[in-house]
Every structure is written in C-alpha cells, then in structure tokens.
C-alpha cells in the first residue's frame, strides 16, 4: 500500500509501488502527453492566464486539466478504484 515518507507543510508525501499503481502512466494517457512537466502548456486556462500567474490568476479556478481529470475519475470505473487509494 502507501507508506508515509515525509511531510512538507500541509502536504504529505507517500511512497508506493508504481507497478501496482501506475498513476504517472494514467496521467500521460489521459492527457495524451508524454512529458508531464510540460502538461501545463496544453492547458487553455494556463495559456490565457499565464501573464497573470504572479497575481494568482489560476488559484481559484478549476482549469480544463482539472475538469478532464475529475470527469474521468467519476466516469471511468477502473480509475475510480484508484481514488480509494488516493483518499484513503
């Protein structure tokens, strides 16, 4: 399962078996993006608001990337089982 590795502020970092829980591959497939470091460049909202990032332009909105993820985990039975592990 997941093992707590460390806590940084309000965030907790866990280690897990990436073969059993292939989250990175899931996101690469979902967004059709081989390099997740560049994923934000595919976001409509990021591209519209990128000049206002220092003003918090993306802080209070659900971006198109968020919407795609949440819609997918709500409708995809296989992915829904991952959410048990994420929120457990």
N, C-alpha and C positions, 0 to 999 in steps of 0.2 A: 504494500500500500504506500502511502505517503509518509515520509519521515521529515519532521521539522528540522531544518538546517540552521536557520538564524532568523532574527527579527531586526528589521531596519525601520525605525519609526513605527508607523501604523501598518507596515507590511510584514508578512511572514513568508519566508522562503522555504519551500519544501523540496526534497529530492524524491524522485520516483523512477520507476522502471520505464524508460522511453520506448521499449519494445512492446510492453504491455499497454501503455497509454501514449500513443503516438500523436500528441497534441500538435507538435510542430508540423507534421505532415498534414494533419487535418486542416490547419490554417493555410498552408501552402495550397492545398487542393481547393478549399473554399474560395479563396481569393484569386486562384489561378496566378500565383506569384511565387516564383522560386526563391526569391530573396526577401525575407520578411523585413529586413532593415529598410527596404525601400517601399514597403507597403503604403505608407502614408502618401507617397507621390501619386498613387492611384485613387486617392480619395477626392471626390468632388468638393466636399466641405473644406478639406485641408487646402486645396488649390485656390478656393475662393477667399479663405481667411488667412492664408499663410503670412501676409504682410501685417496682420494684427495679432500674431501669436503672443507677443510681449504684453498685449493688452488683455490677454485671456480669451481671445476670440473663440477658442474651441472648448473652453472649460465647462460651459453649461448646456451643451447640446449633445444629442445622440447623433453622431456622424453617420454617413452612409455605411461606413465599415461596421460600426456598432449594430446598425439595423440589420445588415446582412447576417451577421453572426447570430444575433438573438432570434431572428426569424428562422434561421437554420436549426438552432438547437431546440426550438419549440416545435418544429415540424418533422425533424429527422429522428426517428426512433433510435437508431444506432448512436447518434450523437447525444441524445437525451440521457443515455446511461452514463456518459462522461460527466454530466452535470452533477450526478450523485457524488462523484469523487471531488469535483471542484468545490462544492459547497458543504461537504460532509464535515 
